[in-house]
């Protein structure tokens, strides 16, 4: 569905992404994990059209993406839920949601209201807050709103940038459960960027580990969760503990 082949992205003279290559299959949850500063957000921004790669090819459903044309990329069926939510604080929950369907409402798509009701079924907590300004929601509620806004674009592939950022552990569990439900309810493909490696790999099908803008590891998410170098580097498990748990 989504293929990156030797993608290189720069911020000015700084070479951030180095020859990134991977494929996301339809219907899977694909995780991109790594430490802060590894290039994860730049990678999502490159796919979403916020940054233009200097080299490499990105294709979606067999078509090359229009680099740097974020609005056109949304229309092709890719939706980005950005880091730190970036909702509109002064707008109501309802208006924030409908902004996600702006390009569909302009062409009077009759299915917008169906998707609105589907989002409220997925995040029932939002239904009682439709007239509340987005800025008055808790962090977890704002994250639900941001995901719901992304779904209102009716994407084929939804990209989430650090959805657990700043949230309490119980809220993180709720958000990640909703991602699994979202895949089932919408038949979506999910591309998940996370610094919370354990949470991401626990729900993903496959994953890559980014280190300094390069793919350091790739494979089945469960296998990566048990990989000694991943557990030692990202989960705080010492080498002796890894061997003891496998014994």
N, C-alpha and C positions, 0 to 999 in steps of 0.2 A: 504493500500500500504506500508506504513512505520509504524512500531510499536516499541515503546520503553517501556520496562517493568522493572521498578525498577532499572534503570541504575544509577550507582555510579561511578564517575570518580575522580581521585586524581591527583594533581600535587605534586609529592614527597609525603610528609606526610600531605599535605593540602587537606582536603576533600572538593572538589569544587561542585560536583553535588550529590544531595541526593535523591535517589529513584525516579528518573524522569520517569514518565509514561504518555504516550499519543499516539494517533494514527492519522496519516495523511491519508486522503482518496484520491483516485485518482481524479485528475482534480481540486483540490481546492487550494486556497492560504491560507496557514496556517502561522500565525504570532507568533513569540516568542518575547515578549517585556519585558522591565524591565530596571532598572537603570544600569549605568556603574558599572561593577564588579559583576553583578548578576549571571554570569556564562553562558551567552548566547553564546559567541564565543567558549567556551569550549564544550558546548553542540553540536554545529555544527561540531567542530573539532573531537569530539568523533564519530559522525555519519559518517563523511568523512574518518575516519581511521587515523587521525593525532594523536589521543590519544586512549589508550586502556582502556576500562572500567574495574574496578576491580570487580564489581558485576553487574548483570542485563543482559538482553537479548535485542538485536536490530535485528529485522527482516525486510527484504525488499522483497515485493512480495512473502512472505511465506518462504524465505530463511534467515538463520542467516548470518549476515554480517561477513566477514573475518576481525576481529578487527586488526587495525594497518596496514592493507594492502591497502593503499590509491589507488594505481594503479588498483588493482583488483576491488575495490569498484566503481571506475569510469567506468570500463568495464561493471559492472552490471547495470549501468544506473543512477548513482548519480553523480552530478557535483557540485562543490563548487566554488562560486565566493567569494574570501576572502576579509576580511576587508582591507581597504586602497588599494584596486585594485591589487597591486603587479604585474603590467605589467612589461615587459622588456623595459626599457627606450631607449636602443640603437637599438632595433629591430623595423622595420616598423610596421605600423598598420596591413598590410597584414600578415606579418610573425607572429605577436602576435596572430592573429586570427587562422592561420593554426596550431599553436602550440597546440591549444585546441583540434584539431583533430589528434594529433600525433599518437595515438594508432590505429586510423582508417586508416590513410595514410599508416601505416606500412603493413596493409593487403590489400592495394589498393582498399579501399571502393569507388566505383564510385559515391556515393551520396554526397561526401564531397563538391564538387563544387556546388551542389544544395543547401546545407546548407549555404555555403558561400554567395550565392546570396540572400538567405532568411534573413540572418543576416543584409545584406546591405539594404534590404527593410525595416527591422524593425528599423534600425538606419541609415537612408540615409545620415546623416551628415558625417559618416565615409567613404563613397564612394569617396569623393573628397580628402581624406587624406591617401589613402592606402600606399603611398610611404613615408609618414612622420614618423619620429621616434616617438615611443609612448611617450617618455619623453617630447615632445613638445606640446602635447595635453593639453587642459584645464582639470580641475578636472572632469567636467561633461562628457567630451568626453572620458576621461580615464575610467570612470565608464561604459559608453556604450561599450567601447572596452572590458573591463573585462567581462561584461555580454555576449557580443558576443562570446568571447573566450570560455566561459562556454557552450554556446549553440552549439558550433562546436563539442563538444564531443557527441552530439545527446543524451542528457540525457532524462530519463523518469521523473526524479525529479531533479530540480535545487535548490540549497541552496544559499542564498545571505546573506552575513554578513555585516550589516550596510551600505547598498548602498547609503544612504543619507549623510554619514559622510563627513563633510567639504564642502558641496555643497550649493549654494545659493537656496533660497526657490523656485524660478521659475524652476530651473534645477531639484530640487527634485520632483516637480510636473510632469515634463517631464519623469523622470526616472520611477516614479511610474505608470504613464499612460502606459509606455512601458511594465511594468510587466503584466498588465492586457491584453494588446495586445498580449504579448508573450504566455500567457496561451491559448488564443484563437487560435493563429496562429500555435502553435506547439502541442496543446493538452497536455500541460505540467502540472505537479503538482509543486507548488512553496512553498518552505519553507523559510520564510523571518524572519531574525533576525534584530530587529530595536530598537534603543533608541528613535527614533521619534515616539512616541506611537500613536499620532493622525493620522499621515500619514499611518502607518502600518495598524491600525485597520480600516481605512476608505476604504481600498481595500481588506482586508482579509475576508475569510468566517468564519473561526474559529481562536482562539488564546489561548495562555497561557501567564500568567504573571509570570516571574521568580523573586524571591526575595531570595538573599543569597543562590543560588543554589537549591532552592526548588520551586515547582509549587504552587504559592499562589492562583491563580485564573485560571479558564479555562472555555471556552464556546464560544457562538456565538460572533463574533467580534463586531457587532453593539451593542449588549447588554453590552459588556465590555466597549465600548466607552461611554456608558451612566451610567456605574457603578459609584456610588458616590466615592468609595475609589480610583478607577482608576483616575477619574477626579481630585480629590483632590491631589493625590500623584504625578501623572505624567503630568497632563495638567494645573496645577496651578489654578484650579477652586476651590474656597472656598465652604464650605458646604452650606452657605446661598445662594450662587449663583446657586448651583446645584438645590436646592429646588425651587428657583425663576424661573429657566428655565423650570422646570417640571410643574409649576403651570399654 
